[in-house]
């Protein structure tokens, strides 16, 4: 659970009986903030994962090319 969402519960629980309208607004704003921060974090995580995958793929391709060149050289000798 998002830290902002937890903070929202603490803030809104004490204000709920007094100012219900403002509490609803605060809840919506904090929920939106929390959702947005999670989506940004998820996007960065996915992006980082894609870069890692591309890097691994490049390394594997490089190894396979090196191996095939080595096999070709050994056949020609």
PDB file of N, CA, C and O in Angstrom:
ATOM      1  N   UNK A   1       0.839  -1.190   0.000  1.00  0.00           N
ATOM      2  CA  UNK A   1       0.000   0.000   0.000  1.00  0.00           C
ATOM      3  C   UNK A   1       0.880   1.248   0.000  1.00  0.00           C
ATOM      4  O   UNK A   1       1.902   1.304   0.684  1.00  0.00           O
ATOM      5  N   UNK A   2       0.483   2.203  -0.746  1.00  0.00           N
ATOM      6  CA  UNK A   2       1.238   3.442  -0.908  1.00  0.00           C
ATOM      7  C   UNK A   2       1.341   4.201   0.415  1.00  0.00           C
ATOM      8  O   UNK A   2       0.397   4.211   1.205  1.00  0.00           O
ATOM      9  N   UNK A   3       2.472   4.825   0.649  1.00  0.00           N
ATOM     10  CA  UNK A   3       2.644   5.602   1.879  1.00  0.00           C
ATOM     11  C   UNK A   3       1.633   6.740   1.959  1.00  0.00           C
ATOM     12  O   UNK A   3       1.108   7.042   3.030  1.00  0.00           O
ATOM     13  N   UNK A   4       1.367   7.367   0.818  1.00  0.00           N
ATOM     14  CA  UNK A   4       0.386   8.459   0.814  1.00  0.00           C
ATOM     15  C   UNK A   4      -0.991   7.959   1.212  1.00  0.00           C
ATOM     16  O   UNK A   4      -1.723   8.634   1.937  1.00  0.00           O
ATOM     17  N   UNK A   5      -1.338   6.774   0.734  1.00  0.00           N
ATOM     18  CA  UNK A   5      -2.658   6.231   1.051  1.00  0.00           C
ATOM     19  C   UNK A   5      -2.763   5.958   2.549  1.00  0.00           C
ATOM     20  O   UNK A   5      -3.804   6.210   3.155  1.00  0.00           O
ATOM     21  N   UNK A   6      -1.687   5.443   3.150  1.00  0.00           N
ATOM     22  CA  UNK A   6      -1.700   5.199   4.592  1.00  0.00           C
ATOM     23  C   UNK A   6      -1.839   6.512   5.351  1.00  0.00           C
ATOM     24  O   UNK A   6      -2.587   6.596   6.325  1.00  0.00           O
ATOM     25  N   UNK A   7      -1.118   7.536   4.903  1.00  0.00           N
ATOM     26  CA  UNK A   7      -1.199   8.847   5.544  1.00  0.00           C
ATOM     27  C   UNK A   7      -2.601   9.418   5.402  1.00  0.00           C
ATOM     28  O   UNK A   7      -3.101  10.080   6.312  1.00  0.00           O
ATOM     29  N   UNK A   8      -3.236   9.165   4.266  1.00  0.00           N
ATOM     30  CA  UNK A   8      -4.598   9.648   4.037  1.00  0.00           C
ATOM     31  C   UNK A   8      -5.537   9.096   5.092  1.00  0.00           C
ATOM     32  O   UNK A   8      -6.370   9.833   5.620  1.00  0.00           O
ATOM     33  N   UNK A   9      -5.420   7.805   5.411  1.00  0.00           N
ATOM     34  CA  UNK A   9      -6.307   7.197   6.399  1.00  0.00           C
ATOM     35  C   UNK A   9      -6.138   7.860   7.766  1.00  0.00           C
ATOM     36  O   UNK A   9      -7.116   8.081   8.481  1.00  0.00           O
ATOM     37  N   UNK A  10      -4.911   8.168   8.117  1.00  0.00           N
ATOM     38  CA  UNK A  10      -4.651   8.815   9.403  1.00  0.00           C
ATOM     39  C   UNK A  10      -5.265  10.210   9.415  1.00  0.00           C
ATOM     40  O   UNK A  10      -5.905  10.607  10.389  1.00  0.00           O
ATOM     41  N   UNK A  11      -5.063  10.960   8.317  1.00  0.00           N
ATOM     42  CA  UNK A  11      -5.585  12.327   8.255  1.00  0.00           C
ATOM     43  C   UNK A  11      -7.104  12.369   8.192  1.00  0.00           C
ATOM     44  O   UNK A  11      -7.733  13.172   8.881  1.00  0.00           O
ATOM     45  N   UNK A  12      -7.691  11.516   7.375  1.00  0.00           N
ATOM     46  CA  UNK A  12      -9.132  11.618   7.142  1.00  0.00           C
ATOM     47  C   UNK A  12      -9.957  11.010   8.266  1.00  0.00           C
ATOM     48  O   UNK A  12     -11.097  11.421   8.481  1.00  0.00           O
ATOM     49  N   UNK A  13      -9.412  10.048   8.980  1.00  0.00           N
ATOM     50  CA  UNK A  13     -10.208   9.418  10.038  1.00  0.00           C
ATOM     51  C   UNK A  13     -10.551  10.413  11.149  1.00  0.00           C
ATOM     52  O   UNK A  13     -11.645  10.358  11.710  1.00  0.00           O
ATOM     53  N   UNK A  14      -9.636  11.311  11.466  1.00  0.00           N
ATOM     54  CA  UNK A  14      -9.921  12.284  12.525  1.00  0.00           C
ATOM     55  C   UNK A  14     -10.811  13.423  12.026  1.00  0.00           C
ATOM     56  O   UNK A  14     -11.493  14.059  12.830  1.00  0.00           O
ATOM     57  N   UNK A  15     -10.820  13.692  10.724  1.00  0.00           N
ATOM     58  CA  UNK A  15     -11.603  14.794  10.168  1.00  0.00           C
ATOM     59  C   UNK A  15     -12.988  14.364   9.693  1.00  0.00           C
ATOM     60  O   UNK A  15     -13.851  15.216   9.477  1.00  0.00           O
ATOM     61  N   UNK A  16     -13.214  13.090   9.529  1.00  0.00           N
ATOM     62  CA  UNK A  16     -14.447  12.591   8.905  1.00  0.00           C
ATOM     63  C   UNK A  16     -15.730  13.125   9.532  1.00  0.00           C
ATOM     64  O   UNK A  16     -16.592  13.596   8.790  1.00  0.00           O
ATOM     65  N   UNK A  17     -15.909  13.081  10.837  1.00  0.00           N
ATOM     66  CA  UNK A  17     -17.178  13.565  11.385  1.00  0.00           C
ATOM     67  C   UNK A  17     -17.366  15.073  11.207  1.00  0.00           C
ATOM     68  O   UNK A  17     -18.499  15.541  11.086  1.00  0.00           O
ATOM     69  N   UNK A  18     -16.289  15.826  11.191  1.00  0.00           N
ATOM     70  CA  UNK A  18     -16.382  17.284  11.167  1.00  0.00           C
ATOM     71  C   UNK A  18     -16.585  17.821   9.746  1.00  0.00           C
ATOM     72  O   UNK A  18     -17.528  18.570   9.490  1.00  0.00           O
ATOM     73  N   UNK A  19     -15.713  17.444   8.844  1.00  0.00           N
ATOM     74  CA  UNK A  19     -15.737  18.014   7.497  1.00  0.00           C
ATOM     75  C   UNK A  19     -15.732  16.882   6.475  1.00  0.00           C
ATOM     76  O   UNK A  19     -14.691  16.542   5.913  1.00  0.00           O
ATOM     77  N   UNK A  20     -16.885  16.317   6.247  1.00  0.00           N
ATOM     78  CA  UNK A  20     -16.973  15.144   5.377  1.00  0.00           C
ATOM     79  C   UNK A  20     -16.641  15.482   3.927  1.00  0.00           C
ATOM     80  O   UNK A  20     -15.972  14.705   3.246  1.00  0.00           O
ATOM     81  N   UNK A  21     -17.104  16.640   3.452  1.00  0.00           N
ATOM     82  CA  UNK A  21     -16.874  17.030   2.057  1.00  0.00           C
ATOM     83  C   UNK A  21     -15.379  17.171   1.772  1.00  0.00           C
ATOM     84  O   UNK A  21     -14.880  16.632   0.784  1.00  0.00           O
ATOM     85  N   UNK A  22     -14.672  17.891   2.631  1.00  0.00           N
ATOM     86  CA  UNK A  22     -13.234  18.083   2.450  1.00  0.00           C
ATOM     87  C   UNK A  22     -12.490  16.760   2.579  1.00  0.00           C
ATOM     88  O   UNK A  22     -11.474  16.546   1.918  1.00  0.00           O
ATOM     89  N   UNK A  23     -12.990  15.892   3.415  1.00  0.00           N
ATOM     90  CA  UNK A  23     -12.361  14.581   3.586  1.00  0.00           C
ATOM     91  C   UNK A  23     -12.438  13.796   2.284  1.00  0.00           C
ATOM     92  O   UNK A  23     -11.461  13.167   1.876  1.00  0.00           O
ATOM     93  N   UNK A  24     -13.605  13.833   1.629  1.00  0.00           N
ATOM     94  CA  UNK A  24     -13.755  13.125   0.355  1.00  0.00           C
ATOM     95  C   UNK A  24     -12.798  13.678  -0.688  1.00  0.00           C
ATOM     96  O   UNK A  24     -12.186  12.920  -1.440  1.00  0.00           O
ATOM     97  N   UNK A  25     -12.666  15.014  -0.733  1.00  0.00           N
ATOM     98  CA  UNK A  25     -11.735  15.634  -1.680  1.00  0.00           C
ATOM     99  C   UNK A  25     -10.304  15.197  -1.390  1.00  0.00           C
ATOM    100  O   UNK A  25      -9.556  14.847  -2.303  1.00  0.00           O
ATOM    101  N   UNK A  26      -9.934  15.220  -0.124  1.00  0.00           N
ATOM    102  CA  UNK A  26      -8.583  14.809   0.260  1.00  0.00           C
ATOM    103  C   UNK A  26      -8.348  13.353  -0.105  1.00  0.00           C
ATOM    104  O   UNK A  26      -7.272  12.994  -0.584  1.00  0.00           O
ATOM    105  N   UNK A  27      -9.353  12.515   0.120  1.00  0.00           N
ATOM    106  CA  UNK A  27      -9.225  11.098  -0.209  1.00  0.00           C
ATOM    107  C   UNK A  27      -8.987  10.920  -1.696  1.00  0.00           C
ATOM    108  O   UNK A  27      -8.111  10.156  -2.101  1.00  0.00           O
ATOM    109  N   UNK A  28      -9.763  11.624  -2.512  1.00  0.00           N
ATOM    110  CA  UNK A  28      -9.622  11.515  -3.966  1.00  0.00           C
ATOM    111  C   UNK A  28      -8.254  12.000  -4.409  1.00  0.00           C
ATOM    112  O   UNK A  28      -7.587  11.336  -5.203  1.00  0.00           O
ATOM    113  N   UNK A  29      -7.827  13.151  -3.905  1.00  0.00           N
ATOM    114  CA  UNK A  29      -6.533  13.708  -4.300  1.00  0.00           C
ATOM    115  C   UNK A  29      -5.390  12.778  -3.919  1.00  0.00           C
ATOM    116  O   UNK A  29      -4.493  12.528  -4.724  1.00  0.00           O
ATOM    117  N   UNK A  30      -5.421  12.274  -2.712  1.00  0.00           N
ATOM    118  CA  UNK A  30      -4.346  11.397  -2.251  1.00  0.00           C
ATOM    119  C   UNK A  30      -4.369  10.083  -3.019  1.00  0.00           C
ATOM    120  O   UNK A  30      -3.313   9.554  -3.363  1.00  0.00           O
ATOM    121  N   UNK A  31      -5.554   9.551  -3.293  1.00  0.00           N
ATOM    122  CA  UNK A  31      -5.643   8.307  -4.062  1.00  0.00           C
ATOM    123  C   UNK A  31      -5.069   8.511  -5.453  1.00  0.00           C
ATOM    124  O   UNK A  31      -4.340   7.654  -5.951  1.00  0.00           O
ATOM    125  N   UNK A  32      -5.389   9.637  -6.089  1.00  0.00           N
ATOM    126  CA  UNK A  32      -4.836   9.925  -7.416  1.00  0.00           C
ATOM    127  C   UNK A  32      -3.324  10.058  -7.363  1.00  0.00           C
ATOM    128  O   UNK A  32      -2.619   9.532  -8.223  1.00  0.00           O
ATOM    129  N   UNK A  33      -2.829  10.760  -6.355  1.00  0.00           N
ATOM    130  CA  UNK A  33      -1.379  10.889  -6.199  1.00  0.00           C
ATOM    131  C   UNK A  33      -0.726   9.528  -6.043  1.00  0.00           C
ATOM    132  O   UNK A  33       0.300   9.238  -6.659  1.00  0.00           O
ATOM    133  N   UNK A  34      -1.332   8.703  -5.214  1.00  0.00           N
ATOM    134  CA  UNK A  34      -0.787   7.382  -4.953  1.00  0.00           C
ATOM    135  C   UNK A  34      -0.787   6.550  -6.227  1.00  0.00           C
ATOM    136  O   UNK A  34       0.208   5.897  -6.543  1.00  0.00           O
ATOM    137  N   UNK A  35      -1.884   6.568  -6.953  1.00  0.00           N
ATOM    138  CA  UNK A  35      -1.992   5.797  -8.189  1.00  0.00           C
ATOM    139  C   UNK A  35      -0.961   6.266  -9.195  1.00  0.00           C
ATOM    140  O   UNK A  35      -0.299   5.452  -9.840  1.00  0.00           O
ATOM    141  N   UNK A  36      -0.819   7.593  -9.335  1.00  0.00           N
ATOM    142  CA  UNK A  36       0.149   8.125 -10.285  1.00  0.00           C
ATOM    143  C   UNK A  36       1.566   7.745  -9.900  1.00  0.00           C
ATOM    144  O   UNK A  36       2.357   7.369 -10.765  1.00  0.00           O
ATOM    145  N   UNK A  37       1.905   7.833  -8.618  1.00  0.00           N
ATOM    146  CA  UNK A  37       3.266   7.502  -8.201  1.00  0.00           C
ATOM    147  C   UNK A  37       3.550   6.025  -8.435  1.00  0.00           C
ATOM    148  O   UNK A  37       4.671   5.664  -8.794  1.00  0.00           O
ATOM    149  N   UNK A  38       2.556   5.169  -8.238  1.00  0.00           N
ATOM    150  CA  UNK A  38       2.767   3.748  -8.491  1.00  0.00           C
ATOM    151  C   UNK A  38       2.963   3.489  -9.976  1.00  0.00           C
ATOM    152  O   UNK A  38       3.824   2.696 -10.357  1.00  0.00           O
ATOM    153  N   UNK A  39       2.171   4.151 -10.823  1.00  0.00           N
ATOM    154  CA  UNK A  39       2.291   3.901 -12.254  1.00  0.00           C
ATOM    155  C   UNK A  39       3.639   4.379 -12.778  1.00  0.00           C
ATOM    156  O   UNK A  39       4.218   3.740 -13.656  1.00  0.00           O
ATOM    157  N   UNK A  40       4.147   5.489 -12.256  1.00  0.00           N
ATOM    158  CA  UNK A  40       5.469   5.971 -12.663  1.00  0.00           C
ATOM    159  C   UNK A  40       6.527   4.963 -12.249  1.00  0.00           C
ATOM    160  O   UNK A  40       7.421   4.635 -13.029  1.00  0.00           O
ATOM    161  N   UNK A  41       6.425   4.470 -11.017  1.00  0.00           N
ATOM    162  CA  UNK A  41       7.390   3.484 -10.525  1.00  0.00           C
ATOM    163  C   UNK A  41       7.328   2.211 -11.368  1.00  0.00           C
ATOM    164  O   UNK A  41       8.363   1.639 -11.709  1.00  0.00           O
ATOM    165  N   UNK A  42       6.113   1.768 -11.704  1.00  0.00           N
ATOM    166  CA  UNK A  42       5.968   0.569 -12.529  1.00  0.00           C
ATOM    167  C   UNK A  42       6.551   0.786 -13.917  1.00  0.00           C
ATOM    168  O   UNK A  42       7.205  -0.102 -14.464  1.00  0.00           O
ATOM    169  N   UNK A  43       6.314   1.972 -14.492  1.00  0.00           N
ATOM    170  CA  UNK A  43       6.865   2.264 -15.822  1.00  0.00           C
ATOM    171  C   UNK A  43       8.382   2.211 -15.793  1.00  0.00           C
ATOM    172  O   UNK A  43       9.007   1.621 -16.674  1.00  0.00           O
ATOM    173  N   UNK A  44       8.974   2.830 -14.774  1.00  0.00           N
ATOM    174  CA  UNK A  44      10.430   2.819 -14.662  1.00  0.00           C
ATOM    175  C   UNK A  44      10.953   1.403 -14.491  1.00  0.00           C
ATOM    176  O   UNK A  44      11.974   1.033 -15.071  1.00  0.00           O
ATOM    177  N   UNK A  45      10.239   0.605 -13.683  1.00  0.00           N
ATOM    178  CA  UNK A  45      10.657  -0.776 -13.468  1.00  0.00           C
ATOM    179  C   UNK A  45      10.602  -1.559 -14.782  1.00  0.00           C
ATOM    180  O   UNK A  45      11.535  -2.291 -15.113  1.00  0.00           O
ATOM    181  N   UNK A  46       9.507  -1.402 -15.525  1.00  0.00           N
ATOM    182  CA  UNK A  46       9.381  -2.104 -16.805  1.00  0.00           C
ATOM    183  C   UNK A  46      10.461  -1.656 -17.767  1.00  0.00           C
ATOM    184  O   UNK A  46      11.069  -2.476 -18.455  1.00  0.00           O
ATOM    185  N   UNK A  47      10.701  -0.344 -17.816  1.00  0.00           N
ATOM    186  CA  UNK A  47      11.703   0.206 -18.721  1.00  0.00           C
ATOM    187  C   UNK A  47      13.073  -0.360 -18.377  1.00  0.00           C
ATOM    188  O   UNK A  47      13.826  -0.770 -19.261  1.00  0.00           O
ATOM    189  N   UNK A  48      13.393  -0.380 -17.082  1.00  0.00           N
ATOM    190  CA  UNK A  48      14.675  -0.918 -16.635  1.00  0.00           C
ATOM    191  C   UNK A  48      14.767  -2.397 -17.004  1.00  0.00           C
ATOM    192  O   UNK A  48      15.817  -2.864 -17.446  1.00  0.00           O
ATOM    193  N   UNK A  49      13.681  -3.125 -16.824  1.00  0.00           N
ATOM    194  CA  UNK A  49      13.660  -4.545 -17.170  1.00  0.00           C
ATOM    195  C   UNK A  49      13.883  -4.766 -18.646  1.00  0.00           C
ATOM    196  O   UNK A  49      14.571  -5.709 -19.037  1.00  0.00           O
ATOM    197  N   UNK A  50      13.304  -3.900 -19.481  1.00  0.00           N
ATOM    198  CA  UNK A  50      13.488  -4.015 -20.932  1.00  0.00           C
ATOM    199  C   UNK A  50      14.943  -3.765 -21.290  1.00  0.00           C
ATOM    200  O   UNK A  50      15.513  -4.487 -22.108  1.00  0.00           O
ATOM    201  N   UNK A  51      15.556  -2.738 -20.677  1.00  0.00           N
ATOM    202  CA  UNK A  51      16.961  -2.468 -20.961  1.00  0.00           C
ATOM    203  C   UNK A  51      17.829  -3.654 -20.562  1.00  0.00           C
ATOM    204  O   UNK A  51      18.741  -4.041 -21.292  1.00  0.00           O
ATOM    205  N   UNK A  52      17.539  -4.227 -19.399  1.00  0.00           N
ATOM    206  CA  UNK A  52      18.311  -5.387 -18.949  1.00  0.00           C
ATOM    207  C   UNK A  52      18.152  -6.540 -19.934  1.00  0.00           C
ATOM    208  O   UNK A  52      19.127  -7.215 -20.264  1.00  0.00           O
ATOM    209  N   UNK A  53      16.925  -6.767 -20.404  1.00  0.00           N
ATOM    210  CA  UNK A  53      16.660  -7.859 -21.338  1.00  0.00           C
ATOM    211  C   UNK A  53      17.410  -7.622 -22.646  1.00  0.00           C
ATOM    212  O   UNK A  53      18.013  -8.550 -23.186  1.00  0.00           O
ATOM    213  N   UNK A  54      17.381  -6.397 -23.160  1.00  0.00           N
ATOM    214  CA  UNK A  54      18.091  -6.084 -24.400  1.00  0.00           C
ATOM    215  C   UNK A  54      19.588  -6.311 -24.224  1.00  0.00           C
ATOM    216  O   UNK A  54      20.258  -6.830 -25.117  1.00  0.00           O
ATOM    217  N   UNK A  55      20.102  -5.918 -23.063  1.00  0.00           N
ATOM    218  CA  UNK A  55      21.528  -6.095 -22.787  1.00  0.00           C
ATOM    219  C   UNK A  55      21.884  -7.582 -22.765  1.00  0.00           C
ATOM    220  O   UNK A  55      22.897  -7.990 -23.334  1.00  0.00           O
ATOM    221  N   UNK A  56      21.042  -8.396 -22.102  1.00  0.00           N
ATOM    222  CA  UNK A  56      21.272  -9.844 -22.067  1.00  0.00           C
ATOM    223  C   UNK A  56      21.210 -10.435 -23.470  1.00  0.00           C
ATOM    224  O   UNK A  56      22.046 -11.260 -23.840  1.00  0.00           O
ATOM    225  N   UNK A  57      20.215 -10.008 -24.249  1.00  0.00           N
ATOM    226  CA  UNK A  57      20.076 -10.511 -25.616  1.00  0.00           C
ATOM    227  C   UNK A  57      21.298 -10.162 -26.454  1.00  0.00           C
ATOM    228  O   UNK A  57      21.785 -10.989 -27.225  1.00  0.00           O
ATOM    229  N   UNK A  58      21.791  -8.934 -26.304  1.00  0.00           N
ATOM    230  CA  UNK A  58      22.989  -8.525 -27.045  1.00  0.00           C
ATOM    231  C   UNK A  58      24.187  -9.384 -26.662  1.00  0.00           C
ATOM    232  O   UNK A  58      24.954  -9.812 -27.525  1.00  0.00           O
ATOM    233  N   UNK A  59      24.346  -9.635 -25.357  1.00  0.00           N
ATOM    234  CA  UNK A  59      25.470 -10.458 -24.906  1.00  0.00           C
ATOM    235  C   UNK A  59      25.369 -11.876 -25.451  1.00  0.00           C
ATOM    236  O   UNK A  59      26.365 -12.452 -25.889  1.00  0.00           O
ATOM    237  N   UNK A  60      24.160 -12.438 -25.425  1.00  0.00           N
ATOM    238  CA  UNK A  60      23.973 -13.791 -25.950  1.00  0.00           C
ATOM    239  C   UNK A  60      24.239 -13.840 -27.447  1.00  0.00           C
ATOM    240  O   UNK A  60      24.851 -14.789 -27.938  1.00  0.00           O
ATOM    241  N   UNK A  61      23.784 -12.826 -28.176  1.00  0.00           N
ATOM    242  CA  UNK A  61      24.021 -12.766 -29.614  1.00  0.00           C
ATOM    243  C   UNK A  61      25.513 -12.663 -29.901  1.00  0.00           C
ATOM    244  O   UNK A  61      26.033 -13.322 -30.801  1.00  0.00           O
ATOM    245  N   UNK A  62      26.189 -11.829 -29.126  1.00  0.00           N
ATOM    246  CA  UNK A  62      27.633 -11.659 -29.303  1.00  0.00           C
ATOM    247  C   UNK A  62      28.364 -12.979 -29.049  1.00  0.00           C
ATOM    248  O   UNK A  62      29.277 -13.335 -29.794  1.00  0.00           O
ATOM    249  N   UNK A  63      27.965 -13.709 -27.994  1.00  0.00           N
ATOM    250  CA  UNK A  63      28.584 -15.000 -27.692  1.00  0.00           C
ATOM    251  C   UNK A  63      28.341 -15.994 -28.815  1.00  0.00           C
ATOM    252  O   UNK A  63      29.251 -16.720 -29.215  1.00  0.00           O
ATOM    253  N   UNK A  64      27.109 -16.028 -29.327  1.00  0.00           N
ATOM    254  CA  UNK A  64      26.807 -16.984 -30.396  1.00  0.00           C
ATOM    255  C   UNK A  64      27.577 -16.644 -31.668  1.00  0.00           C
ATOM    256  O   UNK A  64      28.020 -17.544 -32.382  1.00  0.00           O
ATOM    257  N   UNK A  65      27.742 -15.337 -31.962  1.00  0.00           N
ATOM    258  CA  UNK A  65      28.537 -14.936 -33.133  1.00  0.00           C
ATOM    259  C   UNK A  65      29.988 -15.329 -32.927  1.00  0.00           C
ATOM    260  O   UNK A  65      30.623 -15.863 -33.836  1.00  0.00           O
ATOM    261  N   UNK A  66      30.523 -15.067 -31.727  1.00  0.00           N
ATOM    262  CA  UNK A  66      31.907 -15.448 -31.432  1.00  0.00           C
ATOM    263  C   UNK A  66      32.087 -16.954 -31.564  1.00  0.00           C
ATOM    264  O   UNK A  66      33.095 -17.409 -32.105  1.00  0.00           O
ATOM    265  N   UNK A  67      31.127 -17.729 -31.078  1.00  0.00           N
ATOM    266  CA  UNK A  67      31.207 -19.185 -31.185  1.00  0.00           C
ATOM    267  C   UNK A  67      31.167 -19.632 -32.637  1.00  0.00           C
ATOM    268  O   UNK A  67      31.931 -20.512 -33.036  1.00  0.00           O
ATOM    269  N   UNK A  68      30.285 -19.037 -33.433  1.00  0.00           N
ATOM    270  CA  UNK A  68      30.186 -19.439 -34.839  1.00  0.00           C
ATOM    271  C   UNK A  68      31.447 -19.055 -35.601  1.00  0.00           C
ATOM    272  O   UNK A  68      31.878 -19.795 -36.486  1.00  0.00           O
ATOM    273  N   UNK A  69      32.050 -17.906 -35.274  1.00  0.00           N
ATOM    274  CA  UNK A  69      33.310 -17.513 -35.915  1.00  0.00           C
ATOM    275  C   UNK A  69      34.406 -18.491 -35.518  1.00  0.00           C
ATOM    276  O   UNK A  69      35.226 -18.881 -36.349  1.00  0.00           O
ATOM    277  N   UNK A  70      34.421 -18.886 -34.247  1.00  0.00           N
ATOM    278  CA  UNK A  70      35.415 -19.856 -33.779  1.00  0.00           C
ATOM    279  C   UNK A  70      35.259 -21.192 -34.480  1.00  0.00           C
ATOM    280  O   UNK A  70      36.259 -21.822 -34.823  1.00  0.00           O
ATOM    281  N   UNK A  71      34.035 -21.640 -34.702  1.00  0.00           N
ATOM    282  CA  UNK A  71      33.777 -22.906 -35.402  1.00  0.00           C
ATOM    283  C   UNK A  71      34.232 -22.794 -36.851  1.00  0.00           C
ATOM    284  O   UNK A  71      34.841 -23.722 -37.383  1.00  0.00           O
ATOM    285  N   UNK A  72      33.942 -21.663 -37.496  1.00  0.00           N
ATOM    286  CA  UNK A  72      34.359 -21.447 -38.887  1.00  0.00           C
ATOM    287  C   UNK A  72      35.885 -21.467 -38.990  1.00  0.00           C
ATOM    288  O   UNK A  72      36.434 -22.061 -39.918  1.00  0.00           O
ATOM    289  N   UNK A  73      36.564 -20.832 -38.058  1.00  0.00           N
ATOM    290  CA  UNK A  73      38.030 -20.790 -38.079  1.00  0.00           C
ATOM    291  C   UNK A  73      38.611 -22.184 -37.879  1.00  0.00           C
ATOM    292  O   UNK A  73      39.575 -22.559 -38.547  1.00  0.00           O
ATOM    293  N   UNK A  74      38.030 -22.948 -36.962  1.00  0.00           N
ATOM    294  CA  UNK A  74      38.560 -24.291 -36.708  1.00  0.00           C
ATOM    295  C   UNK A  74      38.337 -25.202 -37.915  1.00  0.00           C
ATOM    296  O   UNK A  74      39.157 -26.085 -38.168  1.00  0.00           O
ATOM    297  N   UNK A  75      37.272 -25.016 -38.652  1.00  0.00           N
ATOM    298  CA  UNK A  75      37.020 -25.814 -39.860  1.00  0.00           C
ATOM    299  C   UNK A  75      38.003 -25.455 -40.966  1.00  0.00           C
ATOM    300  O   UNK A  75      38.445 -26.328 -41.714  1.00  0.00           O
ATOM    301  N   UNK A  76      38.350 -24.168 -41.073  1.00  0.00           N
ATOM    302  CA  UNK A  76      39.248 -23.741 -42.148  1.00  0.00           C
ATOM    303  C   UNK A  76      40.694 -24.148 -41.878  1.00  0.00           C
ATOM    304  O   UNK A  76      41.500 -24.223 -42.805  1.00  0.00           O
ATOM    305  N   UNK A  77      41.024 -24.409 -40.627  1.00  0.00           N
ATOM    306  CA  UNK A  77      42.402 -24.812 -40.303  1.00  0.00           C
ATOM    307  C   UNK A  77      42.552 -26.250 -40.555  1.00  0.00           C
ATOM    308  O   UNK A  77      43.633 -26.803 -40.350  1.00  0.00           O
TER     309      UNK A  77
END
